Amino acid sequence: MKNEPDCPKCNSEHTYTDGNLWICPECANEWSRHVGAEAEAQEEIQTSVRDAHGNVLADGDSVTVIKDLKIKGSSTSVKVGTKVKNIRLVEGNDGHNITCKIEGFGAMNLKSEFVKKA
């Protein structure tokens, strides 16, 4: 098991330490030994799903819709203030990262930017 981090500049796996620095022999990049842990923590924050106000969402949370949302193929819309219970987070390539069931509408996908944590 490899303990050395990959180079943040060129992603080379051939890194080594010299004092308090990590060094990449392929691109000559040098960085602090503490940067790797900070970068991983920052990446975790960026990959988490957040609502419109920046709160982290998780499976099973309840959210409230903050904007009227038109439904494709229907003349109705989901109104502001509609509470959605028991959401599931998914990886949608079209930006829809929440799947849920809304009473009166059924199963649908939502974008996290249009909801707030309840």
C-alpha positions as CSV (number, residue, x, y, z in Angstrom):
1,M,0.0,0.0,0.0
2,K,1.4,3.4,-1.1
3,N,1.5,6.2,1.5
4,E,2.9,8.8,-0.7
5,P,0.4,11.2,-2.4
6,D,0.3,11.7,-6.1
7,C,1.7,14.9,-7.4
8,P,-1.1,17.6,-7.4
9,K,0.4,19.1,-10.6
10,C,1.0,16.2,-12.9
11,N,-0.6,13.3,-11.0
12,S,2.6,11.3,-11.0
13,E,2.8,8.5,-8.5
14,H,6.6,8.7,-8.2
15,T,6.9,11.3,-5.3
16,Y,9.2,11.4,-2.4
17,T,9.9,13.5,0.7
18,D,12.7,15.8,1.5
19,G,12.4,17.3,5.0
20,N,9.0,18.9,5.1
21,L,8.4,18.9,1.4
22,W,7.0,16.4,-1.1
23,I,8.9,16.4,-4.4
24,C,7.8,15.1,-7.8
25,P,10.9,14.1,-9.9
26,E,8.8,14.2,-13.2
27,C,7.7,17.8,-13.1
28,A,9.9,19.2,-10.3
29,N,6.9,20.3,-8.3
30,E,7.4,20.8,-4.6
31,W,4.7,21.2,-2.0
32,S,4.2,21.0,1.8
33,R,3.7,17.7,3.4
34,H,0.5,19.1,5.0
35,V,-1.1,20.2,1.7
36,G,-2.1,16.6,0.8
37,A,-4.5,16.3,3.8
38,E,-5.8,19.8,3.3
39,A,-6.5,19.1,-0.4
40,E,-8.3,15.9,0.4
41,A,-10.5,17.7,2.9
42,Q,-11.2,20.4,0.4
43,E,-12.1,17.8,-2.3
44,E,-14.5,16.1,0.2
45,I,-16.3,19.5,0.7
46,Q,-16.5,20.1,-3.0
47,T,-17.9,16.7,-3.9
48,S,-20.6,16.8,-1.2
49,V,-24.1,17.8,-2.4
50,R,-25.2,21.2,-1.0
51,D,-28.5,23.0,-1.0
52,A,-29.1,26.6,-2.1
53,H,-27.8,28.0,1.2
54,G,-24.6,25.8,1.3
55,N,-25.9,23.2,3.8
56,V,-24.6,19.7,3.2
57,L,-27.4,17.3,2.2
58,A,-27.5,13.6,3.0
59,D,-29.7,10.6,2.0
60,G,-33.0,10.7,4.0
61,D,-33.0,14.5,4.6
62,S,-36.1,16.6,4.1
63,V,-35.9,19.7,1.9
64,T,-38.2,22.5,0.9
65,V,-38.5,23.8,-2.6
66,I,-37.4,27.5,-2.9
67,K,-38.6,28.3,-6.4
68,D,-41.6,27.3,-8.5
69,L,-40.4,24.4,-10.7
70,K,-42.1,23.7,-14.0
71,I,-42.5,20.0,-14.8
72,K,-41.6,19.0,-18.3
73,G,-44.6,17.6,-20.2
74,S,-47.1,18.9,-17.6
75,S,-49.1,22.1,-17.2
76,T,-48.6,22.1,-13.4
77,S,-45.6,23.1,-11.3
78,V,-44.1,22.3,-7.9
79,K,-44.8,25.4,-5.8
80,V,-42.5,27.3,-3.5
81,G,-42.6,25.9,0.0
82,T,-43.4,22.3,-1.0
83,K,-41.7,20.0,1.5
84,V,-40.0,16.9,0.1
85,K,-39.2,14.1,2.6
86,N,-36.7,11.3,2.4
87,I,-34.5,12.4,-0.5
88,R,-31.8,10.2,-2.1
89,L,-28.7,11.7,-3.5
90,V,-27.6,10.5,-7.0
91,E,-24.9,11.4,-9.5
92,G,-26.8,13.0,-12.4
93,N,-24.8,14.2,-15.3
94,D,-27.6,16.7,-16.2
95,G,-27.3,18.5,-12.8
96,H,-30.2,16.7,-11.2
97,N,-28.6,15.2,-8.1
98,I,-31.6,14.5,-5.9
99,T,-34.2,11.9,-6.5
100,C,-37.5,11.9,-4.5
101,K,-41.2,11.4,-4.5
102,I,-43.4,14.5,-4.2
103,E,-46.9,14.1,-3.1
104,G,-49.3,14.8,-5.9
105,F,-46.5,14.5,-8.6
106,G,-44.8,11.2,-8.0
107,A,-41.1,10.3,-8.5
108,M,-38.9,13.0,-9.9
109,N,-35.4,14.4,-9.9
110,L,-34.4,17.8,-8.6
111,K,-31.4,20.0,-8.7
112,S,-30.0,20.8,-5.2
113,E,-29.7,24.5,-6.1
114,F,-33.5,24.8,-6.0
115,V,-34.0,23.4,-2.5
116,K,-33.1,24.2,1.1
117,K,-32.6,21.8,4.0
118,A,-35.7,21.6,6.1
